[in-house]
Amino acid sequence: MKFLPFEREMLRVLFEKDDWVDFYFFHDKYLLSPGQIAHAIRNFSENNIAEAEERRIRLMPHAYDWVYANRKAIFLSRTHRYWSKPMVERQQESIDPTTPYLPSLGSVDFRFFSDR
């Protein structure tokens, strides 16, 4: 199953919070539009990953195991590399073109990708 970057971020928050999360939290924290939030909620609900009630959402109990088991495929896809620097920051640095690019590993939470 493929997720858009904002859906991955919402999924990560739901996994970490382990409780109901208000829709407005995603708008306030990540500046997601109501359309993006509605899209993600519909996608999660149709795939039986999360349940929504009034103005809040949470992961289904079985979804925690599914997210954990598929965490590498979900969060480390080629379209979403949150550990790399934004293009604007890279353009400001003067780097020799023959030097290999190394990601900022300090931005990666390795605890999430280790086995429990």
C-alpha positions as CSV (number, residue, x, y, z in Angstrom):
1,M,0.0,0.0,0.0
2,K,1.4,3.4,-1.0
3,F,0.9,6.5,1.0
4,L,1.4,10.2,0.2
5,P,3.9,12.0,2.3
6,F,1.3,13.8,4.4
7,E,-0.5,10.4,5.0
8,R,2.8,8.9,6.3
9,E,3.2,11.8,8.7
10,M,-0.3,11.4,10.0
11,L,0.2,7.6,10.3
12,R,3.4,8.2,12.3
13,V,1.6,10.5,14.6
14,L,-1.3,8.1,15.1
15,F,1.2,5.3,15.8
16,E,3.1,7.4,18.4
17,K,0.1,8.9,20.1
18,D,-1.6,5.6,20.7
19,D,-4.9,7.5,21.3
20,W,-7.4,9.7,19.7
21,V,-6.0,12.6,17.8
22,D,-8.0,15.7,16.9
23,F,-8.1,16.6,13.2
24,Y,-7.1,20.1,13.9
25,F,-3.8,18.9,15.4
26,F,-2.7,17.9,11.9
27,H,-3.6,21.3,10.5
28,D,-2.0,23.2,13.3
29,K,1.2,21.1,13.5
30,Y,1.8,20.2,9.8
31,L,-0.2,22.9,8.0
32,L,-2.3,20.2,6.3
33,S,-5.4,21.4,4.5
34,P,-8.8,20.1,5.4
35,G,-8.8,18.3,2.0
36,Q,-5.6,16.5,2.7
37,I,-6.8,15.5,6.2
38,A,-10.1,14.3,4.7
39,H,-8.3,12.3,2.0
40,A,-6.0,10.6,4.5
41,I,-8.9,9.8,6.9
42,R,-10.9,8.3,4.0
43,N,-7.9,6.3,2.8
44,F,-7.2,5.0,6.4
45,S,-10.9,4.1,7.0
46,E,-11.3,2.4,3.6
47,N,-8.2,0.3,4.3
48,N,-9.3,-0.5,7.9
49,I,-6.2,1.2,9.3
50,A,-7.9,3.8,11.4
51,E,-11.3,4.8,12.7
52,A,-12.7,8.3,12.8
53,E,-15.3,9.6,15.2
54,E,-16.6,13.2,15.2
55,R,-13.5,15.3,14.8
56,R,-10.8,12.8,15.9
57,I,-9.1,9.7,14.6
58,R,-7.1,6.8,16.0
59,L,-5.5,3.6,14.7
60,M,-7.4,0.4,14.9
61,P,-5.9,-2.0,17.4
62,H,-4.7,-4.5,14.8
63,A,-3.1,-1.6,12.8
64,Y,-0.3,-1.0,15.3
65,D,1.1,-4.5,14.4
66,W,0.6,-3.9,10.7
67,V,2.3,-0.4,10.8
68,Y,5.2,-1.8,12.8
69,A,5.7,-4.9,10.6
70,N,5.6,-2.7,7.4
71,R,7.4,0.4,8.8
72,K,10.3,0.2,6.4
73,A,8.1,0.0,3.3
74,I,5.8,2.7,4.6
75,F,8.3,5.3,6.0
76,L,11.4,4.7,4.0
77,S,10.0,4.8,0.5
78,R,12.0,6.7,-2.2
79,T,9.4,9.5,-2.4
80,H,9.7,10.5,1.3
81,R,13.2,10.9,2.6
82,Y,12.8,13.1,5.7
83,W,16.4,12.7,6.8
84,S,17.7,14.5,3.7
85,K,18.1,18.3,3.7
86,P,15.7,20.4,1.7
87,M,17.0,21.4,-1.7
88,V,17.2,25.1,-0.7
89,E,19.7,24.3,2.1
90,R,21.8,22.1,-0.2
91,Q,22.0,24.8,-2.9
92,Q,23.5,27.3,-0.3
93,E,26.3,25.0,0.5
94,S,29.4,24.9,-1.8
95,I,30.3,21.2,-2.2
96,D,32.7,19.6,-4.6
97,P,30.5,17.8,-7.1
98,T,32.6,14.6,-6.8
99,T,31.9,14.4,-3.1
100,P,29.2,11.8,-2.3
101,Y,26.1,13.1,-0.5
102,L,25.5,11.8,3.0
103,P,22.2,12.1,4.7
104,S,21.8,13.9,8.0
105,L,21.6,10.8,10.2
106,G,21.0,12.9,13.2
107,S,17.4,13.5,12.0
108,V,16.6,9.8,11.9
109,D,14.8,8.2,14.9
110,F,16.5,4.8,14.8
111,R,14.5,3.5,17.7
112,F,11.4,3.2,15.5
113,F,13.3,0.9,13.0
114,S,14.8,-1.4,15.5
115,D,13.0,-4.6,16.5
116,R,11.0,-4.5,19.7
